[in-house]
Amino acid sequence: ARAALARCYGRETDWMAPEPESARKTAPDTVELRFSRVRNWLNPFDVPAALLPIEAEDGDGLAAPVSYKTGRDTLTVTFGRPLGEGARLHGAWRMNPGAAIPGDCMRLPMLSFYGFPIE
């Protein structure tokens, strides 16, 4: 309904969910993932890192998170091993992504993504 109000009727309404804007490697095993359209703050619901629905993939296969930090519009994720050349991120991409999908607090969950390139 909010999308229709904004797109069809030109009304100012906040209806778009956060989605990845950039991903940059800050250490061999760490990626800072920045999201667009975060109005409040990014909330991963303090789930254990193993339950965070974000994974990296490179030539050696999938890498799971072992820890993470949250900023207003960022998730800095540390993986269990260094990420190789051409690594990409996947988020909430599985059939059952888990109990909690990070989202803009008090608004919308992030959109799922697959194969997001890491700079």
C-alpha positions as CSV (number, residue, x, y, z in Angstrom):
1,A,0.0,0.0,0.0
2,R,2.8,2.4,0.8
3,A,4.6,1.6,-2.5
4,A,1.4,2.3,-4.3
5,L,0.9,5.6,-2.5
6,A,4.5,6.7,-3.3
7,R,4.7,5.4,-6.9
8,C,1.2,5.8,-8.2
9,Y,-0.1,8.8,-6.2
10,G,3.2,10.7,-5.6
11,R,2.7,10.8,-1.8
12,E,5.8,11.1,0.4
13,T,6.0,7.8,2.3
14,D,8.9,5.7,3.5
15,W,8.3,2.2,1.9
16,M,11.7,0.9,0.7
17,A,13.7,-1.7,2.7
18,P,17.4,-1.5,3.4
19,E,19.6,-3.3,0.9
20,P,23.4,-3.6,0.5
21,E,25.1,-0.6,-0.9
22,S,28.7,-1.6,-0.6
23,A,31.0,-4.3,0.8
24,R,34.6,-3.7,1.4
25,K,37.3,-5.9,2.9
26,T,38.8,-4.3,6.0
27,A,41.1,-7.3,6.9
28,P,41.7,-10.6,5.2
29,D,38.8,-12.2,7.1
30,T,36.6,-9.1,7.7
31,V,34.1,-7.3,5.5
32,E,32.2,-4.0,6.2
33,L,28.8,-4.2,4.6
34,R,27.0,-0.9,4.3
35,F,23.2,-0.7,3.7
36,S,21.2,2.0,2.0
37,R,17.9,3.4,3.3
38,V,18.5,2.8,7.0
39,R,16.4,5.5,8.7
40,N,17.0,4.6,12.3
41,W,19.8,2.0,13.0
42,L,20.6,-1.5,11.8
43,N,19.4,-4.1,14.2
44,P,20.7,-7.7,13.9
45,F,18.7,-8.6,17.1
46,D,21.9,-9.7,18.9
47,V,21.8,-13.2,17.4
48,P,25.0,-15.3,17.8
49,A,27.3,-14.8,14.9
50,A,26.7,-18.4,13.7
51,L,23.0,-17.4,13.2
52,L,23.6,-14.2,11.4
53,P,22.1,-14.9,7.9
54,I,25.1,-13.6,6.0
55,E,27.8,-15.8,4.4
56,A,30.8,-15.2,2.1
57,E,31.8,-17.4,-0.8
58,D,35.0,-17.6,-2.7
59,G,37.0,-20.3,-4.6
60,D,37.3,-22.3,-1.3
61,G,33.6,-22.4,-0.7
62,L,31.3,-20.8,1.9
63,A,32.6,-19.0,5.0
64,A,30.4,-18.4,8.0
65,P,30.6,-15.5,10.3
66,V,32.4,-15.9,13.7
67,S,31.7,-12.4,15.0
68,Y,30.2,-9.1,13.9
69,K,29.8,-5.5,15.0
70,T,26.9,-3.2,14.1
71,G,27.0,0.5,13.1
72,R,24.1,2.8,12.3
73,D,24.0,1.5,8.7
74,T,26.8,-1.1,8.7
75,L,27.5,-4.7,9.7
76,T,31.2,-5.5,10.0
77,V,31.4,-9.3,9.8
78,T,34.5,-11.4,10.6
79,F,34.6,-14.8,8.9
80,G,36.2,-18.0,10.1
81,R,39.0,-17.8,7.5
82,P,40.6,-15.2,5.2
83,L,38.5,-14.6,2.1
84,G,40.1,-15.2,-1.3
85,E,40.1,-13.3,-4.6
86,G,36.6,-12.6,-6.0
87,A,34.8,-13.3,-2.8
88,R,31.1,-12.4,-2.7
89,L,28.4,-12.1,0.0
90,H,25.1,-13.7,0.3
91,G,22.4,-12.5,2.8
92,A,19.2,-14.2,3.9
93,W,19.4,-16.2,0.7
94,R,18.5,-19.7,1.9
95,M,15.0,-21.2,2.0
96,N,15.0,-20.8,5.8
97,P,17.3,-17.8,6.5
98,G,17.0,-18.1,10.3
99,A,15.1,-16.6,13.1
100,A,16.2,-13.0,12.8
101,I,17.0,-11.0,9.6
102,P,18.8,-7.7,10.3
103,G,16.7,-4.7,9.6
104,D,16.2,-1.0,10.1
105,C,15.0,-0.9,13.7
106,M,11.3,-0.4,14.0
107,R,10.9,-0.4,10.2
108,L,11.7,-3.1,7.6
109,P,14.1,-6.1,7.4
110,M,16.9,-6.0,4.9
111,L,16.3,-7.4,1.4
112,S,17.9,-10.7,0.7
113,F,20.9,-10.7,-1.7
114,Y,23.1,-13.2,-3.4
115,G,26.6,-12.8,-5.0
116,F,27.1,-9.2,-3.8
117,P,30.7,-8.3,-4.8
118,I,33.3,-7.4,-2.1
119,E,35.6,-4.4,-3.0
